[in-house]
Amino acid sequence: MAALRAKYGDGVGYGNSNYKYSSPIYKAVNYLIAYSEVINVVSPEDEWNVPQELLGTKISPPPYDPKLGRKKFKCTKGVGETFKSKKRNRCSICKKCGHKRTTCSTANKS
């Protein structure tokens, strides 16, 4: 309705014609027709007629397995994505891969 006021100004040219732009469900006549029937209220639980074979049955909730923490999603690579190889150790003394400075054989010799 605010858009109609912006289009036509305050009351000039649109007046009560905003009902032409809304659904007929929202008209007062249709509202009265929808609620003209009697709506029955549910009686209190003490007045219910329950068969004897159902009185003894225990209804338990469905099984529930709570997962704690954030869900982990497995990331799948696309067609154009390259797979990164694992980074291997590189020695800072001899600059060779496969070992660290502390286990370098050339450093232990000197």
C-alpha positions in Angstrom: 0.0 0.0 0.0 2.9 2.3 0.6 4.0 1.8 -3.0 0.6 2.9 -4.2 0.8 6.0 -2.0 4.2 6.8 -3.5 2.9 6.2 -7.0 -0.4 8.2 -6.7 0.4 10.6 -3.9 -1.7 11.1 -0.8 -5.3 10.2 -1.7 -5.1 11.6 -5.2 -6.1 9.1 -7.9 -6.0 6.0 -5.7 -8.4 6.6 -2.7 -10.0 3.3 -1.7 -8.8 1.5 -4.9 -6.1 -0.3 -3.0 -8.4 -3.3 -2.7 -8.0 -3.8 -6.5 -4.3 -4.5 -5.9 -4.7 -7.0 -3.0 -5.8 -10.6 -3.1 -9.5 -11.3 -2.7 -8.7 -13.6 0.3 -8.1 -10.5 2.4 -11.5 -9.0 1.9 -13.9 -8.9 4.8 -16.6 -11.0 3.0 -14.2 -13.9 2.5 -12.9 -13.7 6.1 -16.5 -14.0 7.4 -17.2 -16.9 5.1 -14.0 -18.7 6.3 -14.9 -18.4 10.0 -18.7 -18.8 9.7 -18.5 -22.5 10.6 -18.3 -23.5 14.3 -14.8 -24.4 15.5 -15.0 -27.1 18.1 -12.7 -26.8 21.1 -10.8 -29.9 22.3 -12.1 -31.1 25.6 -9.8 -31.5 28.6 -7.7 -34.7 28.8 -9.7 -35.9 31.8 -12.8 -36.3 29.6 -11.2 -38.3 26.8 -12.5 -41.8 26.0 -9.4 -43.9 25.6 -9.6 -47.7 25.0 -8.2 -50.0 27.7 -5.6 -51.6 25.4 -4.0 -48.2 24.7 -3.9 -47.1 28.3 -1.1 -49.5 29.2 1.2 -48.7 26.3 4.1 -46.5 26.8 5.0 -44.2 23.9 8.7 -43.4 23.8 10.3 -40.7 21.7 12.2 -41.6 18.5 15.8 -42.6 18.9 18.1 -39.6 18.9 21.9 -39.6 18.5 23.3 -36.2 19.3 26.5 -35.3 17.5 28.6 -32.9 19.5 30.7 -30.2 17.9 30.8 -28.7 14.5 29.9 -30.9 11.5 33.0 -31.9 9.5 32.6 -31.8 5.7 35.0 -33.6 3.4 36.2 -31.2 0.8 36.2 -32.6 -2.7 38.5 -31.1 -5.3 37.0 -29.9 -8.6 38.1 -30.9 -12.0 40.5 -28.0 -12.5 42.0 -28.0 -9.0 45.4 -29.4 -8.3 46.2 -31.6 -5.4 48.8 -30.3 -3.0 51.5 -32.7 -2.1 52.5 -33.0 1.6 55.3 -30.6 2.6 58.5 -32.5 3.4 61.1 -31.4 5.8 64.1 -29.6 4.4 67.4 -29.3 6.3 68.6 -25.7 6.9 72.3 -26.8 6.8 72.6 -29.0 3.7 69.3 -27.9 2.0 68.3 -31.5 1.3 64.8 -32.9 1.8 63.8 -35.7 4.2 65.4 -34.6 7.4 65.8 -31.7 9.8 68.7 -29.7 11.1 68.8 -31.7 14.3 69.2 -35.0 12.5 71.5 -33.8 9.7 74.4 -36.2 9.1 76.8 -33.5 7.7 76.4 -31.3 10.8 77.3 -34.2 13.1 80.6 -34.9 11.2 82.1 -31.4 11.9 
